[in-house]
């Protein structure tokens, strides 16, 4: 559906990205990769979650990042990329 709508980038940092635990996140990442859709804001490694999407338009570099604060009894995180 996303590819049919010509979507090339999705932001994943949200309160519900881990609702299906690590398995759900990994499946999401696998499906996005299979359809050549980039993602930001979450990843199976911290560096993947923190990396921005970089695009050049008319020799100008643009960076898009996604951040979300999450806290539970087990952990909390905030990803911010400048």
C-alpha positions, 0 to 999 in steps of 0.5 A: 500500500505504501509503495502504491502511494509512492511513499519512500520514507516513513517515520517509526519513532512513536509510542506504539512502535514496540507494541509487538516487541522486537519481533514486530519491529524487525518484521516492520523493518524487513517489509520496508526494506523489501519494498525499498522504503526508507525508515527513520526513528527506530532500528534494530541497532541504535545507530540505525534508529539515530541516523537521519534520512539525507537527500540532496535537492539542487545541490542542497543537503536536507536531513530528516530525523524522527525522535520520540521519548519513551519510558517504561519500568524497564527502560527509557530513551530519547533519540535526537539527531541534529 
